[in-house]
Amino acid sequence: YESGSGFKDAFTKILGEAPIRTKYCNLLKSAWIDSKLGPVLAISDDKFLYLLEFVERRGLESEIERLRIKMRSNIIPGRTDPIDFIEKELRLYFDGKLQDFKTPIKVMGSAFQQTVWNELQKIPYGQTRSYADIAKSIGRPTAFRAVAQANGTNQLAIIIPCHRVINSNGGLGGYAGKIVRKKWMLDFEKTNLIKN
């Protein structure tokens, strides 16, 4: 997407019918947030943030549609307290002044996925773990491929630090938000940790 308006047009195509005609009565709000690594999309209700993704993420449209169906909600442009809060926290993170996020989040996934995501949140700022390390730490040492898959379905980029998970051989592995962003965040966190 070249601009917020281009994304908005594409987003409208994804969401389809107008809220007044849909069977869903719940509302989620979405906002485009600029960051040092490009725009991110935030989706929340009045209490929790459900999605934070780079707008260029592979499969973002499908992710949004799954969220809309799971939540039985319409998604409209707008602002909420969680969106305002994460925007401030992202600014602090990219300025090197924040290492732990406090924005209230809600994750939606299988029990296994949630176990993996909880483990990812334990990876300290400026450090990395391998997919195999995560599999061992959750008591499933042979499930490193399943861990990688769960890692890739994380809908809260940066907050749940899936970018801190790498291959056992030290290679970066994958990143749906583009590998160049993963490398930037890992380098940034390591450098910032050394400075502090």
Salt bridges, closest charged atoms under 4 A:
GLU53 OE2 - ARG57 NE 2.96
GLU56 OE1 - LYS178 NZ 3.48
GLU56 OE1 - ARG181 NH2 2.83
GLU63 OE1 - ARG57 NE 2.69
GLU65 OE2 - ARG68 NH2 2.83
ASP84 OD1 - ARG79 NH2 2.86
GLU87 OE1 - ARG79 NH2 2.36
ASP95 OD1 - LYS36 NZ 3.57
GLU119 OE1 - LYS122 NZ 3.36
ASP187 OD2 - LYS183 NZ 2.73
GLU189 OE2 - HIS163 NE2 2.87
GLU189 OE1 - ARG164 NE 2.83
